[in-house]
Amino acid sequence: MSSQPNLKELERRAWRSMHDDGLWELFLGATLLILGVSALVRVESWAIAVHLILSVGIVVSMVMAKRLITVPRMGVVNFGPGRREKHRKTTALLLFSFGLGAALFLAIASGGSISTWFRGNLGLVNLFAGVWALVVFGGMAYWLDHPRLLFAGLVYAAVFSHLLPVGTAMTALVGGTVIIIPGLIMLIRFLRKYPLPTGAEVHDNG
Amino acid sequence: MTTDEGNAHSAAQPGVIDRLIHEPARLMLMSYLYVVDGADFLFLMRQTGMTQGNLSSHLSKLEQAGYIDVEKKFVGKKPRTMIRATGEGREAFQEYRQRMESILEESKGE
């Protein structure tokens, strides 16, 4: 029977439709832009402060955007335990990754022998950071069923590995822009495809 | 049995297709509700492309048959209608799928 749906595909379509808003791309692109802007600040303590403030701002903006843009247009759905488990794995990977990044940062900033080693082996450290970015984004793309994250992962890997022959700030700014542009296009398409429902649809539902 | 509701209950008889689920729009709805834990009215409207009235009508039939549970609540000042497939609805949908698959298998052999 042609109307017999493929349930796995149906669930995947529903899941992906909730992530077609381009917000992930905007978030990840903005995170790289923040890295670039922070790198432009000459005083290190100010650079850290700028990075932290802007990072918190972008996380809050992402959460608010999901609530104010996606949910009012797409509705609310609770996915099954399989998706929740994958979401937990992704969160664990991200937390571990952030923890590792923070530990490396503190090790470098603290001075001493660890810092000296890191500063003396920047090429190796950058290569590790690039490979790690690929691992994290690969895991996210797989568990979140979100192949577009692989593209963001490649850009992050290129930025962290310093593959481009320009400074850190410029590399991050270019990388962030490269991720943000498709995100913006997706957001515009999403807003056009799913206008806000009318009052009757929202208030008289069911 | 001539009504959809009547056919829903006759689905328990061997070899009878559950016509309540067999209707394409309701089959689509039951499929979505089978693969997720729950969804609100707007989500189902977006995914299925049905109009508000059409969706309401099909949901009412499924609710009357006990296949779905409709919960109306307020989130802040906004109303939200959450819909879930009941255990009975999941069983009926599973049974419908198995029955259709066996019919299709039989037809291949002919």
Chai-1 contact restraints between the chains, C-beta under 6 A:
chainA,res_idxA,chainB,res_idxB,connection_type,confidence,min_distance_angstrom,max_distance_angstrom,comment,restraint_id
A,M1,B,M100,contact,1.0,0.0,6.0,A-B,restraint_1
A,S3,B,P24,contact,1.0,0.0,6.0,A-B,restraint_2
A,S3,B,L27,contact,1.0,0.0,6.0,A-B,restraint_3
A,Q4,B,M100,contact,1.0,0.0,6.0,A-B,restraint_4
A,P5,B,S31,contact,1.0,0.0,6.0,A-B,restraint_5
A,L7,B,V35,contact,1.0,0.0,6.0,A-B,restraint_6
A,L10,B,S31,contact,1.0,0.0,6.0,A-B,restraint_7
A,L10,B,V35,contact,1.0,0.0,6.0,A-B,restraint_8
A,E11,B,V35,contact,1.0,0.0,6.0,A-B,restraint_9
A,A14,B,Q47,contact,1.0,0.0,6.0,A-B,restraint_10
A,M74,B,R46,contact,1.0,0.0,6.0,A-B,restraint_11
A,G75,B,D40,contact,1.0,0.0,6.0,A-B,restraint_12
A,G75,B,L42,contact,1.0,0.0,6.0,A-B,restraint_13
A,G75,B,F43,contact,1.0,0.0,6.0,A-B,restraint_14
A,G75,B,R46,contact,1.0,0.0,6.0,A-B,restraint_15
A,V76,B,D40,contact,1.0,0.0,6.0,A-B,restraint_16
A,V77,B,V36,contact,1.0,0.0,6.0,A-B,restraint_17
A,V77,B,A39,contact,1.0,0.0,6.0,A-B,restraint_18
A,V77,B,F43,contact,1.0,0.0,6.0,A-B,restraint_19
A,N78,B,D37,contact,1.0,0.0,6.0,A-B,restraint_20
A,N78,B,G38,contact,1.0,0.0,6.0,A-B,restraint_21
A,F79,B,V36,contact,1.0,0.0,6.0,A-B,restraint_22
A,G80,B,D37,contact,1.0,0.0,6.0,A-B,restraint_23
A,E201,B,Q52,contact,1.0,0.0,6.0,A-B,restraint_24
A,H203,B,P79,contact,1.0,0.0,6.0,A-B,restraint_25
A,N205,B,F41,contact,1.0,0.0,6.0,A-B,restraint_26
A,N205,B,T81,contact,1.0,0.0,6.0,A-B,restraint_27
A,G206,B,F41,contact,1.0,0.0,6.0,A-B,restraint_28
A,G206,B,V70,contact,1.0,0.0,6.0,A-B,restraint_29
A,G206,B,T81,contact,1.0,0.0,6.0,A-B,restraint_30
